[in-house]
Amino acid sequence: MTKLGVSKSFQLPDGREVTIETGKLAKQADGSVVVKCGATMLLATVVAKQEANANVDFMPLSVDYRENYASAGRFPGGFFKREARPSEYEILVSRLVDRVLRPLFPADYHAETQVIIQLVSLEPGSQPDAFAALAASAALAVSNIPFNGPISEVRVANLDGKWIVNPNIEDTANAELEMMIGATYENIMMVEGEMNEVSEEMMMEAFEIAHEAIKVQCQTQSDLAGMIEKSSPKRVYNHEDNDADLEKAIQDFCNDKVYAVAKMGLADKHKRAELLKGVKEEFVATLSEEEAAEKGNLIGRYYHDVEKAMIRKCMLNERIRLDGRKMDEIRPIWSEVNYLPSAHGSAIFTRGETQSLTTITLGSKMDEKIVDGVVFDGRDRLLLHYNFPPYSTGEARFLRGTSRREIGHGNLALRALKRMIPGKEENPYTIRIVSDVLESNGSSSMATVCAGTLGLMDAGVKMKKPVSGIAMGLITDKESGKFAVLSDILGDEDHLGDMDFKVTGTRDGITACQMDIKVDGLSFEILSQALEQAKAGRMHILDKIEETIAKPREDYKDFVPRIETVIIDKEFIGAIIGPGGKIIQDIQLKTETTITIEEDGNKGIIQIMSNDKTNMEAAKARIKGIVAVPEVGDTYHATVKSIMPYGAFVEILPGKEGLLHISEIDHKRIEKVEDVLKEGQEVDVKLLAVDSRSGKLKLSMKALMPKPERN
């Protein structure tokens, strides 16, 4: 049989072999590869249109990562039993790949391009997302689509002082540091991860470990592409219409005017935008109506280039930022807690023109989020939802559900806070954090982290330490070698700059980070300076947070439901639940509480949630009664449940009944039980014996009565 396709392999630092294969599957795509490591396999394809649409001046790239349930031998959930819309995890992986690919397409390449990565086989315990960018880049490498790669991504983790590249799920969960890092052969391009209060030096070490592994993967892709005839030469694209005379005219007219606006240092972004728009309108006024209409798209593009060039030049030359701040200066901050009287916890955090109103809701185990993915399943006790309504930037547009950006920003804020949330023993609640961004001019995800910290402390959650976050920016000039690292960047500085590097942490170390690069990589010198400058900014913000609330409330607010935990032996779980849930439902109904039971080893963990202390105690008493073991010789206050000719059955503890024989009711002879006892009557009885074989209880009333004297 003829062998199909060609392949190249490399080894990870721990010796695992990774193979990239092409020419066997999906051959009608412009490029397709299968990446295999052990039993985990990813199929990546890329297709680009031959021509770009008219008047497109951006890169129309779409990246989709999808997981097939069949890859793990599982059925999808839901009524239709098929894969539907992407999960949050799939969206987050898609974003990771997109962020490292997008900056490396040629500046004049505007043809619609689609990258699809599918998980087709999964080895239990492995994390396929670490190979997704490798697969996407390899598909581009073997195609004729222009791309300034190759690139790759690896996950690095530090476990017990040892570095692991692309660890399994268990090692990642126990790691001190876990980061996904994307890079070309020369430079770091993208970073995202979470840590347990690590130092800046440890992060730099992680970058170096990851980059060495990525270099091997990039070289393997280049070697594979050299074996594929269609991969070279690449398609030639230049779909932009250009007018050199118009471009020069705009530069001559607008350069100095834009530079002057940038030098003003206006804190009001709307005022600044009006002035910059006015410069463009002044130039358009020098043209005829016909020429202005005909060349409107070119004017917009060239003027944007002027804005970008002059604002960057002003920052590097004058060392003044758009809003007048110094390079390492943080915008004015004010914050407030307990703003919403009915929320379990609430906070406002405002930094410059960016504002987050964040709420905290405390719930029971029943409020946990159920995760049913291909790679990950289980339950989440900490949820963070980030909302970015259009009015936050003064816009009017339709609300069309949660965007990928909102999911990504919310995930970053969640990772920043989660390691500072105490465990089940100190925090029995399921926590939902919701950040509504009311104003936005850069760093809204970092405002969410700060508002989340304030809100959690206002709710009484015993956070280990407060967390703050800051977004760092970068302006570089390759010709002069000048660069400026910017602390707490504005939206315009993010848009016109070369880097968006978000860092969160406590006073003792970093808890999460996210970095996107818009140029061809970043030197370790600049990365190191950005981290040190971010540390100083974090400390300043933490000072401001602690001025508002220094530590968590001593107790939850009065209207917050209380949760108490009761630990029982595993064997009693069934008795508490009862047939068809009858007993536990009865307890909840009569005590107006919410009760959950979780099996943990040989124990059962019961959580009782209630707003009323009396109801809480009543529910606890019912449960303790069920799990209590009757002791021979003890006295019980019992209830008569049924009358028989030979005696009565009485309940001495919830769910535990015994026989009170007619001869044990009184010392004197009784003809009929009904003459002495009635159903529902409460009596005191003594436990005389427990049958060793059947477990039946023998009870007595007369044993508690004084014996009558004999005549």
C-alpha atoms as one frame of an Amber mdcrd trajectory, in Angstrom:
protein
   0.000   0.000   0.000   1.320   3.433  -0.985   2.092   5.684   1.959   0.114
   8.922   1.856   1.461  12.280   2.980   4.725  13.430   4.525   5.592  14.122
   8.138   8.213  15.593  10.449   8.677  14.957  14.155  10.312  16.610  17.145
  10.623  15.825  20.822   9.359  17.778  23.790  11.904  18.372  26.594  10.591
  15.320  28.490  11.095  13.016  25.475   7.508  12.806  24.176   7.396  12.742
  20.382   5.169  15.127  18.408   4.497  14.456  14.714   3.213  16.917  12.106
   1.706  15.206   9.057   0.329  16.727   5.832  -0.995  15.475   2.494  -3.245
  12.785   3.919  -6.420  14.535   5.143  -8.440  17.563   3.933  -6.371  18.048
   0.786  -8.776  20.562  -0.807  -7.960  23.131   1.860  -5.128  25.552   1.056
  -3.204  23.945   3.900  -3.955  21.080   6.271  -1.986  19.150   8.880  -2.523
  16.577  11.602  -0.543  17.093  14.804  -0.155  13.992  16.966   1.255  13.513
  20.464   0.550  10.116  21.969  -3.132   9.387  21.350  -4.027  13.083  21.053
  -4.579  14.291  17.480  -5.564  17.679  16.062  -6.598  18.395  12.470  -5.963
  21.987  11.359  -7.012  23.515   8.048  -6.614  26.971   6.519  -8.397  28.460
   3.522  -8.052  31.998   2.132  -9.976  33.736  -0.625  -8.046  34.429  -3.797
  -9.136  38.076  -3.816  -9.846  40.553  -1.042 -13.147  42.404  -0.917 -13.157
  46.038  -1.990 -12.273  48.735   0.562 -11.135  46.261   3.215  -8.253  47.731
   5.228  -8.058  45.140   8.013  -7.198  41.455   8.350 -10.480  39.436   8.118
  -9.168  36.410   9.993 -11.376  33.882  11.788  -9.987  31.142  14.025 -12.219
  28.367  15.352 -11.126  25.589  17.687 -13.661  22.770  18.062 -13.669  19.526
  20.041 -15.427  16.380  18.843 -16.968  14.376  21.692 -16.173  11.215  19.743
 -12.483  12.005  20.248 -12.947  10.938  23.873 -15.532   8.216  23.166 -18.395
  10.285  24.544 -21.839  11.505  23.508 -22.584  15.220  23.597 -25.149  16.314
  26.162 -28.408  18.072  25.407 -31.538  17.022  23.563 -30.036  16.818  20.055
 -26.919  14.879  21.098 -24.608  16.707  18.715 -21.951  19.383  18.928 -23.563
  22.815  18.787 -22.254  26.294  19.542 -18.690  26.507  20.900 -18.171  26.250
  24.634 -16.407  28.994  26.571 -13.313  26.782  26.691 -13.299  26.395  22.892
 -13.722  30.169  22.494 -10.809  30.836  24.849  -8.557  28.439  22.907  -9.629
  30.078  19.623  -8.643  33.472  21.044  -5.242  32.182  22.150  -4.464  31.020
  18.615  -5.921  34.123  16.942  -3.882  36.488  19.101  -0.549  34.994  18.099
  -1.381  34.528  14.398  -3.028  37.861  13.570  -0.013  40.231  13.939   2.129
  38.124  11.602   0.143  38.435   8.375   1.551  41.018   5.916   0.236  44.542
   6.482  -1.351  44.703   2.997  -2.900  41.218   3.166  -6.669  41.637   3.477
  -8.097  38.469   1.941 -10.624  36.642   4.118  -8.846  33.760   5.870 -10.328
  30.963   7.972  -8.427  28.659  10.306 -10.270  25.651  11.780  -8.668  23.363
  14.363 -10.490  20.163  15.349  -9.715  17.797  18.204 -10.209  14.373  16.614
  -8.574  12.119  19.226  -7.921  12.715  22.928  -5.542  10.911  25.255  -7.034
  10.978  28.776  -5.339  13.575  30.960  -3.684  15.456  28.100  -4.329  19.104
  27.207  -4.723  19.445  23.432  -5.016  23.252  23.487  -1.230  23.420  23.887
  -0.879  22.045  20.316  -3.633  24.143  18.676  -1.424  27.070  17.604   1.271
  24.676  16.386  -1.312  22.947  14.183  -2.674  26.251  12.833   0.783  27.610
  12.045   1.849  24.347  10.384  -1.247  24.464   8.153  -0.252  27.987   7.095
   3.367  26.915   6.595   2.468  24.164   4.098   0.064  26.477   2.196   0.866
  29.309  -0.199  -0.864  31.896   1.995   1.543  34.705   2.946   2.416  34.540
   6.633   5.437  35.827   8.521   5.730  32.725  10.687   6.007  30.019  11.665
   4.906  30.341  15.277   3.959  27.965  18.058   2.574  27.965  21.578   3.493
  25.863  24.575   2.166  25.618  28.096   4.824  25.812  30.793   4.236  24.877
  34.425   6.404  24.930  37.506   5.663  21.975  39.761   7.717  21.481  42.934
  10.458  23.671  41.505  10.677  21.780  38.193   9.682  23.161  34.794   7.352
  21.091  32.590   6.519  21.876  28.951   2.957  20.916  27.940   2.066  19.214
  31.252  -0.962  16.993  31.790  -4.122  18.196  33.547  -3.116  16.904  36.979
   0.300  18.586  36.905  -1.234  21.864  35.724  -3.778  21.842  38.550  -1.017
  21.501  41.166   1.462  23.898  39.551   2.835  27.034  41.178   2.762  28.735
  37.766   0.933  27.837  34.562   1.334  29.909  31.389   0.556  29.585  27.701
   3.261  31.355  25.680   3.276  31.969  21.929   6.327  33.005  19.927   8.127
  33.031  16.602  11.652  31.694  16.287  12.939  35.143  17.270  10.441  36.726
  19.672   7.696  36.251  22.262   4.298  37.226  20.795   1.607  36.235  23.298
   1.374  35.281  26.988  -1.515  34.213  29.189  -1.523  32.397  32.504  -2.115
  32.252  36.228   0.247  31.919  39.153   0.405  31.514  42.891   1.958  34.899
  43.741   5.183  34.320  41.838   8.012  36.783  41.302   8.805  38.711  38.138
  12.069  36.742  37.876  10.185  33.446  37.820   7.969  34.723  34.995  11.018
  35.717  32.968  12.420  32.223  33.480   9.133  30.772  32.198   9.445  32.901
  29.028  12.929  31.536  28.378  11.943  27.891  28.978   8.959  28.252  26.629
  10.907  30.032  23.904  13.564  27.334  23.719  10.850  24.705  23.202   9.078
  26.862  20.599  12.247  27.322  18.535  12.385  23.552  17.962   8.748  23.510
  16.870   9.214  26.442  14.474  12.233  24.775  12.859  10.255  21.547  12.384
   7.485  23.472  10.590  10.030  25.148   8.297  11.567  21.764   7.492   8.141
  20.315   6.701   7.192  23.293   4.511  10.430  22.793   2.555   9.173  19.336
   1.591   5.856  20.687   0.209   5.991  22.073  -3.309   2.897  24.304  -3.086
   4.173  26.094   0.020   6.541  28.196  -2.070   6.289  30.723  -3.543   3.567
  32.407  -1.507   0.664  34.229  -3.132   1.392  37.840  -4.023  -1.156  40.230
  -2.555  -1.463  43.979  -2.813  -5.152  44.730  -2.921  -4.942  48.250  -1.595
  -5.533  51.120  -3.974  -2.950  53.789  -3.259  -2.435  57.424  -4.141   1.062
  58.591  -3.239   0.276  62.245  -3.939  -2.790  62.194  -1.682  -0.837  60.423
   1.067   1.914  63.079   0.947  -0.622  65.890   0.889  -2.316  64.541   4.027
   1.041  64.166   5.771   2.151  67.695   4.871  -1.135  69.231   5.994  -1.856
  67.132   9.097   1.422  66.013  10.679   2.170  69.131  12.705  -1.487  69.702
  13.622  -1.913  66.152  14.957   1.409  66.408  16.811   0.170  69.606  18.477
  -3.062  67.931  19.632  -1.122  64.978  21.009   1.180  67.358  22.883  -1.766
  69.057  24.640  -2.190  66.138  27.041  -5.987  66.241  27.139  -7.507  63.879
  29.724 -10.981  64.003  28.097 -10.947  61.439  25.284 -14.051  62.886  23.619
 -12.515  66.379  23.481  -9.295  64.913  22.109 -11.219  62.911  19.493 -13.099
  66.052  18.402  -9.852  67.962  17.886  -8.274  65.131  15.905 -11.428  64.770
  13.834 -11.300  68.520  13.210  -7.808  68.223  11.684  -9.088  65.660   9.222
 -12.118  67.808   8.365  -9.823  70.799   7.739  -7.920  68.786   5.161 -11.092
  67.431   3.520 -12.308  71.040   3.207  -9.340  71.759   0.905 -10.657  69.214
  -1.622 -13.558  69.409  -4.004 -16.726  67.566  -3.029 -16.209  65.078  -5.841
 -12.608  64.314  -4.859 -13.492  64.022  -1.151 -16.293  61.552  -1.925 -14.241
  59.575  -4.429 -11.203  59.197  -2.157 -12.957  58.983   1.211 -11.595  55.530
   2.059  -8.031  56.474   1.160  -8.279  59.697   3.165  -9.477  57.770   6.211
  -6.650  55.246   5.940  -3.890  57.798   5.362  -5.151  60.074   8.115  -5.224
  57.155  10.565  -1.584  56.444   9.647  -0.731  60.098  10.367  -2.483  59.973
  13.751  -0.625  56.824  14.715   2.773  58.103  13.584   2.490  61.564  15.157
   1.048  60.435  18.494   3.785  57.811  18.842   6.455  60.345  17.830   5.151
  62.846  20.380   5.277  60.277  23.181   8.838  59.233  22.364  10.160  62.773
  21.865   8.245  64.741  24.493   7.818  61.860  26.986   4.225  63.069  27.400
   1.223  60.826  26.957  -2.081  61.585  25.284  -3.728  62.604  28.565  -0.696
  64.480  29.888   0.593  61.799  32.263   4.154  60.628  32.761   5.050  57.221
  31.351   4.675  55.427  34.701   1.837  57.538  36.122  -1.507  55.945  37.076
  -4.777  57.742  36.358  -6.799  59.153  39.309  -8.627  56.397  41.220 -11.742
  56.460  43.364 -13.737  53.536  44.675 -16.698  52.720  46.888 -18.136  49.570
  48.474 -21.661  48.585  49.571 -23.106  50.830  46.854 -26.023  48.471  46.124
 -27.917  47.841  49.392 -29.604  44.597  48.286 -26.546  42.884  46.786 -24.536
  40.462  48.906 -21.483  42.540  48.011 -20.913  45.444  45.629 -18.211  47.896
  44.606 -17.475  50.701  42.184 -13.926  51.057  40.911 -13.094  54.040  38.715
  -9.695  54.743  37.202  -9.640  57.729  34.892 -12.443  57.222  32.366 -12.776
  53.486  33.041 -15.375  52.319  35.562 -16.676  48.950  36.754 -19.758  48.333
  38.894 -19.292  44.847  40.321 -21.687  42.680  42.332 -21.090  39.569  44.408
 -23.751  36.885  44.934 -23.252  34.039  47.421 -25.080  30.790  46.711 -25.205
  27.135  47.690 -23.778  24.046  46.025 -26.909  23.927  43.875 -25.718  27.141
  42.191 -22.455  25.620  40.968 -21.831  25.704  37.227 -21.873  22.266  35.595
 -19.021  21.833  33.093 -19.571  19.101  30.498 -16.756  19.450  27.982 -14.648
  16.968  26.060 -11.431  17.707  27.958 -12.835  19.142  31.193 -15.940  18.262
  33.155 -17.037  18.834  36.727 -18.354  21.831  38.651 -17.169  25.401  39.169
 -17.738  27.163  42.523 -16.366  30.526  41.356 -17.950  32.334  38.408 -17.015
  35.713  36.928 -19.066  37.375  34.214 -17.769  40.489  32.443 -20.249  42.672
  30.548 -19.250  45.431  28.123 -22.405  47.353  27.116 -22.146  49.797  24.180
 -22.897  52.875  26.287 -19.588  52.357  28.105 -17.852  53.893  25.082 -20.669
  56.259  24.107 -21.899  54.005  21.310 -25.325  52.732  20.280 -25.417  49.193
  18.890 -27.495  46.053  19.199 -26.906  43.689  22.105 -26.239  40.295  20.507
 -25.229  38.088  23.405 -21.873  37.582  25.052 -18.947  38.334  22.747 -15.663
  36.444  22.537 -13.928  39.494  23.951 -16.216  39.531  27.005 -15.551  35.831
  27.609 -11.795  36.382  27.324 -11.696  39.411  29.629 -13.896  37.673  32.189
 -11.645  34.611  32.167  -8.551  36.734  32.798 -10.176  38.478  35.776 -11.350
  35.119  37.133  -7.842  33.668  36.969  -6.478  36.773  38.691  -8.760  36.354
  41.708  -9.389  32.632  42.090  -6.187  31.640  43.907  -6.971  34.229  46.586
 -10.398  32.722  47.344 -10.288  30.426  50.412 -11.215  26.741  50.203 -14.468
  25.028  51.147 -13.654  25.010  54.848 -13.488  28.812  55.082 -15.792  29.596
  52.174 -18.736  27.186  51.797 -20.428  29.412  49.195 -20.635  29.285  45.422
 -19.578  32.796  44.356 -20.754  34.727  41.302 -18.932  37.957  40.420 -20.525
  40.191  37.774 -18.637  43.197  36.397 -20.647  45.707  34.396 -18.285  48.122
  32.676 -20.071  51.482  32.837 -17.277  53.546  31.268 -14.325  52.379  29.214
 -11.128  54.068  28.164  -8.689  51.183  28.472  -7.941  48.524  31.087 -11.556
  47.568  31.829 -10.549  43.965  32.599  -8.072  45.263  35.185 -10.776  47.501
  36.651 -12.858  44.321  36.959 -10.090  42.671  39.000  -9.891  45.667  41.362
 -13.678  46.003  41.686 -13.902  42.232  42.215 -11.482  42.448  45.132 -13.443
  45.316  46.686 -16.778  43.542  46.186 -15.556  40.245  47.641 -14.274  41.960
  50.768 -17.548  43.906  51.040 -19.454  40.603  50.848 -17.424  39.172  53.731
 -15.531  36.596  51.667 -12.294  35.972  53.554  -9.885  36.655  50.691  -6.327
  35.619  51.447  -5.016  38.938  50.084  -6.348  41.820  47.957  -5.560  41.672
  44.223  -5.071  44.587  41.826  -4.373  44.729  38.096  -2.728  47.067  35.629
  -2.375  47.163  31.838   1.004  48.098  30.406   1.616  49.491  26.926   4.593
  50.029  24.655   5.687  52.497  21.980   8.759  51.599  19.927  10.721  53.101
  17.058  12.946  50.624  15.238  14.957  53.283  13.408  16.031  55.228  16.487
  15.859  52.341  18.930  13.741  54.442  21.287  10.973  52.821  23.310   8.596
  53.809  26.090   6.803  51.475  28.476   3.436  52.947  29.499   1.657  52.216
  32.787  -2.156  52.027  32.916  -2.793  52.523  29.214  -5.703  54.365  27.616
  -7.853  52.843  24.906  -6.096  54.965  22.259  -2.686  53.964  23.601  -3.727
  50.336  23.301  -4.987  50.872  19.740  -1.953  52.850  18.558   0.678  51.055
  20.618   2.726  47.906  20.185   1.770  45.938  23.300  -1.055  45.265  25.723
   0.431  43.554  28.778  -1.973  43.004  31.680  -0.508  41.979  35.041  -2.448
  41.215  38.232  -1.221  40.331  41.684  -0.985  40.889  45.409   1.751  42.649
  47.346   3.646  39.364  47.388   3.529  38.294  43.752   1.780  37.902  40.404
  -1.478  35.943  40.150  -2.271  36.261  36.403  -1.075  37.904  33.207  -2.048
  38.389  29.573   0.061  39.901  26.824  -0.561  40.663  23.169   2.126  41.986
  20.849   1.331  43.923  17.666   4.874  44.045  16.335   7.355  41.324  15.452
   8.074  40.246  18.970   9.473  41.733  22.109  12.937  41.661  23.655  13.519
  40.277  27.128  14.882  43.706  28.151  11.547  45.387  27.397   9.590  42.553
  29.027  11.655  42.863  32.199  11.156  46.635  32.382   7.416  46.262  31.783
   7.126  43.765  34.649   9.021  45.990  37.084   6.977  49.041  36.104   3.778
  46.998  36.450   4.802  45.959  39.957   5.105  49.577  41.076   1.710  50.359
  39.541   0.096  47.362  41.262   1.328  48.520  44.644  -0.049  52.027  44.083
  -3.473  50.618  43.161  -3.477  48.287  46.175  -2.879  51.325  48.399  -5.986
  52.946  46.913  -8.048  49.765  47.347  -7.051  49.463  51.001  -8.002  53.086
  51.624 -11.577  52.070  50.713 -11.666  48.704  52.522  -8.577  47.223  54.138
  -9.876  43.740  54.932 -13.016  41.612  54.456 -16.074  42.265  56.611 -16.007
  40.366  59.881 -19.365  38.780  59.030 -21.660  38.509  56.039 -24.481  41.020
  55.695 -27.630  40.286  57.685 -29.677  39.218  54.667 -27.036  36.876  53.234
 -28.118  33.225  53.634 -25.951  31.376  56.135 -24.423  28.004  55.342 -23.484
  25.467  57.975 -21.729  22.202  57.254 -22.463  18.868  58.918 -20.085  15.940
  58.366 -21.595  12.450  58.565 -20.479   8.909  57.842 -21.080   7.889  54.241
 -23.443   5.065  55.297 -26.064   7.579  56.498 -26.394   9.495  53.208 -29.177
   7.224  51.970 -31.080   7.525  55.252 -31.044  11.325  55.064 -32.144  11.392
  51.434 -34.824   8.757  51.941 -36.717   6.801  49.264 -37.099   9.054  46.224
 -35.711  11.975  48.237 -38.744  11.923  50.513 -36.959  12.625  53.799 -34.624
  15.394  52.640 -37.470  17.120  50.809 -39.596  16.946  53.947 -36.795  18.509
  56.027 -36.358  21.343  53.509 -40.099  21.960  53.325 -40.708  22.038  57.071
 -37.575  24.027  57.979 -37.569  26.307  54.892 -33.917  25.518  54.199 -31.824
  24.415  51.211 -29.832  21.237  51.835 -27.169  19.650  49.637 -25.215  16.425
  50.180 -21.837  15.615  48.646 -19.948  12.341  49.001 -16.256  12.780  49.807
 -14.366   9.553  50.463 -15.888   7.836  53.503 -17.719  10.978  54.567 -20.859
  12.799  53.559 -20.660  16.604  53.508 -24.034  18.223  54.159 -24.554  21.966
  53.617 -27.610  23.636  55.136 -28.488  27.098  53.818 -31.006  29.365  55.524
 -31.736  33.005  56.378 -33.279  32.016  59.727 -31.215  30.669  62.625 -34.171
  28.803  64.168 -34.858  27.003  60.906 -31.165  26.219  60.544 -31.084  24.615
  64.014 -34.268  22.658  63.305 -32.796  21.222  60.109 -29.554  20.331  61.896
 -31.520  18.592  64.653 -33.447  16.512  62.113 -30.235  15.462  60.384 -28.385
  14.715  63.598 -31.344  12.660  64.735 -31.190  10.548  61.588 -27.484   9.861
  61.897 -27.540   9.346  65.659 -26.945   5.744  66.841 -29.394   4.708  69.606
 -27.635   3.732  72.848 -29.055   1.041  75.137 -30.012   2.560  78.488 -30.598
   6.071  77.085 -33.923   7.862  77.483 -35.662   9.404  74.455 -38.553  11.805
  74.036 -40.533   9.862  71.455 -43.676  10.191  69.336 -46.312   7.480  68.970
 -46.562   6.648  65.266 -49.026   3.717  65.217 -51.114   1.589  67.613 -51.200
  -2.211  67.443 -53.090  -4.764  69.604 -49.754  -5.855  71.091 -48.279  -2.401
  71.683 -47.258   0.789  69.904 -44.522   1.798  67.482 -42.844   5.010  68.564
 -40.206   7.175  66.859 -37.308   7.913  69.188 -35.175   9.687  66.521 -36.021
  10.894  63.004 -36.506   7.767  60.920 -35.849   5.401  63.836 -38.801   3.547
  65.345 -39.028   0.831  67.973 -41.687  -1.328  69.595 -43.180  -0.333  72.905
 -44.786  -3.633  73.902 -48.113  -3.506  75.788 -46.372  -5.099  78.754 -43.812
  -2.249  78.869 -46.309   0.629  78.973 -47.103   0.436  82.688 -46.506  -1.757
  85.718 -50.207  -2.494  85.934 -51.988  -4.684  83.421 -53.381  -2.880  80.375
 -56.234  -4.425  78.378 -56.136  -2.097  75.358 -53.256   0.073  74.182 -55.764
   2.677  72.956 -56.883   3.245  76.547 -53.427   4.673  77.365 -51.793   5.924
  74.124 -52.925   7.841  71.055 -51.156   8.380  67.694 -49.089  11.562  67.789
 -48.792  11.502  71.573 -45.320  12.323  72.954 -43.901  10.028  75.625 -40.587
   9.324  77.321 -39.165   5.849  76.738 -36.012   3.962  77.655 -34.097   1.812
  75.174 -33.851  -1.639  76.750 -32.154  -3.575  73.964 -31.227  -3.686  70.267
 -31.642  -7.025  68.485 -28.182  -7.946  67.196 -29.549  -9.632  64.074 -32.505
  -7.489  63.004 -31.581  -4.207  64.646 -35.075  -3.882  66.143 -35.398  -1.618
  69.164 -37.030  -2.733  72.408 -38.497   0.202  74.353 -40.116   0.684  77.734
 -42.134   3.352  79.493 -42.508   1.486  82.776 -38.744   1.295  83.202 -38.863
   5.041  83.818 -41.653   4.706  86.387 -41.131   3.831  90.083 -42.168   0.283
  90.890 -45.338   0.084  93.009 -44.989  -1.452  96.477 -46.236  -5.062  96.867
 -49.171  -5.775  99.268
